[in-house]
Amino acid sequence: MAGGCCGGCETTVPTKDKAWRRVLWIVLAINAVMFGVEMMAGVAAHSASLKADALDFLGDAANYAISLGVAGMALQWRARAAWLKGASLLLLGLWILGSTVWMALAGTLPKAETMGIIGVLAFIANLACAIMLWRHRDGDANRRSVWICSRNDAIGNVAVVAAALGVFGTGTAWPDIAVAMILASLGVSGGWQIVRQARSELRELPGRRERAAT
């Protein structure tokens, strides 16, 4: 977006932004499909970590859709969208913590084989997304938030596979519960980073600086 363009003028979307939008459409489709696959597998396998990761795919798909909606808009709208995404990550992390505690109390043993297979599939999907988004990781809070989501997802998938091995080796659900807690912590941490940068960008907007100075 042109730095000197006023709010009412028409802006031509640069080639770089076209590439950014194309990548977002691809990763949006991947995340939407993986949400359905992983949620069904999580329900069938009674796995808290798979369900948590499935919700993460759903959250990312929604985040990418929001990013597509504000791409090319003024920084104010991109920062607001990033704030919304960060807040949703925080809420999702808290929801995962609560649901994981409930599953721990229920004491259901998840199916390690299903966890391992779906965990590897999810890792491949997120790794592909992270590679495509790598060159777009720098910039405003909106772009950075997309990179943070994909990075956290790839890390979480490795943990899901490790949990599957742990469940298989110990015959208990605790590795699955532990990984679900890790995913929740990543969501809360990433959400806070996004909210903090978005708030900083909103405070630095010219109108807000002028009001603060008066």
N, C-alpha and C positions, 0 to 999 in steps of 0.2 A: 504493500500500500504506500502511496506517495506520502512522504513525510509532511509536505507543505499543503496538502489538499484540505480544503475547508470542509465542514460538515455537510454542506449542501451540494458540493461539486461531484461530478461523475468520475469514478476511478476505474481505470482499466486494470484487470487482474493480471499481475505479472506471470511470466512463465513458471517461476518457482512456485507460486500459489496454485497454479493449475496442477503441477506435479504433486503438491501437498494434498489437494482435493482428491486426485486420482488414488493416491495411496490410502487416504482415509476411507474411500468407498470400498477398497479391497479388504482392509482390515475390519471394517464394519461387517462385511459379509461373513468373513471368517469367524468373528466373535459371535455373531448371531447363530450360526450353524453349531458352533461348539457349545453354546449355552444349552441348546436342546439336547445334544448328545450327552453332555456331562451331567445335566440334571437328571435325565432318565437313568443313566448309569448309577448316579449317586443314590437315587431312590431304590433301585433294584439291589444295589450292593450294601445298603444301609451305612453309607460312608459320609461322615460329617465333612471331611476334607474335600471330597468330590462335590458335595452340594455347595460348600463355600466357594470353591473354585468356579462352579457353574454360575453362581450369582455374580462373581467377579466378571465373567464373560458377558453377562447381561448388562452389568454396570458399564463395562467398556464399550459395548455396542451403543448404549445410550449416550455415552460421552462422545464417541466419534460422530454420532448423529448431530449432537449439539455443536461440535467443532465445525462440521460441514455447514451448519446453519449460520455461523458467525464468521466463517472464513471470508476475508476481504472487507469486513466491517471495521468500524473505528475501534481503537484500542479500548475505549470505555466498554463497549459491548463484549469484546473478547475477554476482558478481565472479569466482567460480570458472569459470563458463561463459565470461566475457569473457577470462579468462586463457587458457583452452583455445583460444579463437578466435584470440587474438593469437599464441600459439605456433604454431598451424597456418599463419597467414600468414607467419611467419618461415620455417618449413620449406618452404612453397610457394615463397617467393621464392628460397631457396637451390637448390631443385630446378630452377626456371626458369633460373637462372644456369648450372647445369651442362648442362642440355639445350640451351641456346642456344649454348654453346661447342661442343658436339658438332655442331650444325647448321652452325655457321660453318666448322668443319673439313671437313665434308662438301661444302660449296660448292654446294648446290642452289639454283637460282633460283626464288623464289616467283612465283605468278601475281598480278600487280598488280591486275588487274580484279576478281578474286574478293576480294582483300584490301580493296579500296575499298568494294565493295558490302556485304560483311558487316560491315566496320568502321562504316559509316554506320548499318546496322541495329542493331548492338550499342550505338552511341552513343544512338540514339533510345530503346532499351529502358532503358539505365542512366539517361538523363536523366529518363525517366518515374518510375523508382524514386527517384531523388534528390529530385524534386519532392514525391513523396508522403511521403518521410521527413524533409523539411526541418523541419517543426514539431516533430519528435521528436528533433532532433539534440542537445539538451541533456539532462543528467541523469546517471545512473550510467554506469559503464564499459561495461555491456552495451548500453545504448541508443546511447552515443557510438560504440561499435565498429561498429554497423550503419551509422551515418551516414558514418563514415570509409571503410568498404568501398565504399559507393555513390559517394561523392565521388571516390575514387581510380579507380573503374571508368570514370566519365565522362571523367576526364582521360586515362586510358589509351586509350579509344576514339578520341579526337581524335588521339592519337599514332599509332594504327594506320592511320588514314586518311592521315596525313602520310607514314607509311612506305610506303603503297601508291603515293603520288605519287612518292616518292623512288625506289622500285624501278622504276617506269615510266620516270622521267626518266634514271636512271643506268644501268639495265640490270644492276645488281648486287644482291646480297642484303643488303648492309651496312645500308641503312635499316631493313630488317625486323629484323636482328640487334640494331641499336641500340635500337629500340623495345622489343624483348623484354627487353633489359637495364633499360630504364626501368621497365617493368612490375614486374620483379623488385625493383628498388630501392624502388618504391612499396609493394610488399608487405612488404618488410623494415621500412621506416620505419613504416608503419601498424601492423604487428604489434607493434613495440617500444612505440609509444605506448599501445596497448591493454593490453599486459602491464604496463607501468609504472603506469597508472592502476588496474588491477585489483589489483596488489600493494599499492598505497597504500590502497585501500579495505579489503583484507583485514587490513592492519596496524591500521587504525582501528576494527575491530570491538571491541565492549566486552570480550569474553572475552580477546582477544589483548592489549588494553591492560592489563588487570588482571594477566595473566601476566608481561608485560614489566616492570610496576612492582614485582613481588615479587622 
